[in-house]
Amino acid sequence: MILTDEQKSGFSKKVEKYITEKGGSYIDAVISLCEEYEIEPPVVAKSLSKPLVEKIKMEGQDLNLLPKPQNKLPI
């Protein structure tokens, strides 16, 4: 499914609204909304706002789904 510009701009807002109303994680909110609107997650990923992508990335790191950044300088 292809998203319209209106749907692209509104999806991030719908994710934020879902979190405030129902709680849970951002990852779960995106997946739930994708199922509700019958949209594939890779299609939606391109339309998420940058702050939302960062929040999802942080959740993924906390759940050990993504590698955590190395803060050490190589010696």
Residue frames as qw, qx, qy, qz and C-alpha x, y, z in Angstrom:
[[0.000, 0.888, 0.459, 0.000, 0.00, 0.00, 0.00],
 [0.397, 0.320, -0.007, 0.860, 1.24, 3.49, -0.84],
 [0.221, -0.652, -0.494, 0.531, 0.69, 6.26, 1.68],
 [0.213, 0.848, 0.254, 0.414, -0.58, 9.68, 0.68],
 [0.285, 0.431, -0.318, 0.795, 1.21, 12.79, 1.95],
 [0.516, -0.543, 0.064, -0.659, -1.59, 13.34, 4.45],
 [0.943, -0.275, -0.177, -0.064, -1.23, 9.82, 5.81],
 [0.709, 0.243, -0.342, 0.567, 2.56, 10.18, 6.03],
 [0.030, 0.485, -0.290, 0.824, 2.37, 13.36, 8.09],
 [0.651, -0.447, 0.041, -0.612, -0.41, 12.03, 10.30],
 [0.873, -0.064, -0.482, 0.035, 1.06, 8.63, 11.09],
 [0.420, 0.196, -0.549, 0.696, 3.66, 9.95, 13.53],
 [0.333, -0.305, 0.224, -0.864, 0.94, 11.92, 15.29],
 [0.846, -0.196, -0.276, -0.411, -1.21, 8.81, 15.49],
 [0.729, 0.054, -0.584, 0.354, 1.68, 6.90, 17.08],
 [0.111, 0.232, -0.459, 0.850, 2.16, 9.64, 19.70],
 [0.591, -0.259, 0.008, -0.764, -1.60, 9.71, 20.38],
 [0.860, -0.088, -0.486, -0.128, -1.64, 5.90, 20.71],
 [0.522, 0.122, -0.606, 0.587, 1.16, 6.07, 23.31],
 [0.139, -0.229, 0.354, -0.896, -0.57, 8.73, 25.39],
 [0.715, -0.176, -0.097, -0.669, -3.93, 6.95, 25.32],
 [0.958, -0.080, -0.222, -0.162, -2.95, 3.30, 25.63],
 [0.497, -0.705, 0.503, 0.043, 0.63, 3.39, 26.88],
 [0.939, 0.151, 0.254, 0.175, 3.14, 0.77, 25.88],
 [0.499, -0.385, 0.387, 0.673, 6.22, 1.09, 23.72],
 [0.313, 0.636, -0.235, -0.665, 6.68, 2.99, 20.49],
 [0.058, 0.225, -0.905, -0.357, 7.57, -0.21, 18.68],
 [0.164, 0.351, 0.908, -0.161, 4.30, -1.84, 19.76],
 [0.287, 0.662, 0.279, -0.633, 2.35, 1.29, 18.81],
 [0.240, 0.511, -0.532, -0.631, 3.76, 1.34, 15.28],
 [0.034, 0.023, -0.979, -0.198, 3.09, -2.38, 14.80],
 [0.208, 0.473, 0.765, -0.384, -0.47, -2.08, 16.16],
 [0.323, 0.675, 0.056, -0.661, -1.27, 0.86, 13.90],
 [0.156, 0.373, -0.752, -0.521, 0.23, -0.93, 10.90],
 [0.058, 0.198, 0.978, 0.013, -2.05, -3.90, 11.57],
 [0.235, 0.591, 0.540, -0.551, -5.05, -1.63, 12.10],
 [0.359, 0.719, -0.107, -0.585, -4.53, 0.24, 8.81],
 [0.898, 0.240, 0.350, 0.115, -3.23, -2.84, 6.94],
 [0.340, 0.887, -0.310, 0.048, 0.09, -1.17, 6.07],
 [0.897, 0.060, -0.252, 0.360, 3.46, -2.92, 5.96],
 [0.526, -0.767, -0.025, 0.367, 5.96, -1.60, 8.55],
 [0.564, -0.101, 0.311, 0.758, 8.73, -0.95, 5.97],
 [0.160, 0.652, 0.447, 0.591, 6.35, 1.37, 4.09],
 [0.363, -0.896, -0.243, -0.085, 5.56, 3.30, 7.27],
 [0.710, -0.414, -0.003, 0.569, 9.20, 3.47, 8.38],
 [0.433, 0.272, 0.261, 0.818, 9.97, 5.96, 5.61],
 [0.124, -0.700, -0.315, -0.629, 7.29, 8.36, 6.80],
 [0.608, -0.647, -0.381, 0.259, 8.07, 8.46, 10.54],
 [0.003, 0.966, -0.136, 0.220, 9.36, 11.72, 11.99],
 [0.502, 0.493, -0.571, 0.423, 13.01, 11.89, 13.04],
 [0.301, -0.455, 0.564, -0.620, 12.24, 12.26, 16.79],
 [0.898, -0.077, 0.156, -0.404, 9.98, 9.21, 16.62],
 [0.844, 0.363, -0.379, 0.113, 12.68, 7.19, 14.85],
 [0.186, 0.531, -0.622, 0.544, 15.14, 8.15, 17.61],
 [0.609, -0.322, 0.431, -0.583, 12.69, 7.03, 20.32],
 [0.971, 0.120, -0.043, -0.204, 12.19, 3.69, 18.56],
 [0.628, 0.506, -0.507, 0.303, 15.95, 3.32, 18.18],
 [0.144, -0.503, 0.611, -0.593, 16.46, 3.94, 21.92],
 [0.834, -0.151, 0.268, -0.458, 13.79, 1.35, 22.77],
 [0.913, 0.320, -0.255, -0.012, 15.48, -1.15, 20.48],
 [0.370, 0.535, -0.606, 0.458, 18.80, -0.56, 22.21],
 [0.440, -0.403, 0.519, -0.612, 17.22, -0.91, 25.66],
 [0.914, 0.009, 0.220, -0.340, 15.65, -4.23, 24.61],
 [0.433, -0.433, 0.723, 0.320, 18.96, -5.41, 23.09],
 [0.726, 0.539, 0.428, -0.016, 17.37, -5.57, 19.64],
 [0.492, 0.820, -0.106, 0.273, 19.91, -3.06, 18.33],
 [0.715, -0.028, -0.304, 0.628, 23.57, -2.69, 19.31],
 [0.279, -0.914, -0.164, 0.244, 24.28, 0.07, 21.79],
 [0.440, 0.834, -0.194, 0.270, 26.69, 2.75, 20.63],
 [0.795, -0.166, -0.226, 0.537, 30.28, 2.43, 21.79],
 [0.104, -0.990, -0.028, -0.097, 31.38, 5.49, 23.71],
 [0.679, -0.544, 0.304, 0.388, 35.01, 4.45, 23.95],
 [0.355, 0.815, -0.380, -0.253, 37.77, 5.68, 21.74],
 [0.977, 0.139, -0.098, 0.131, 39.76, 2.90, 20.08],
 [0.326, -0.831, 0.441, 0.095, 43.26, 2.56, 21.53]]
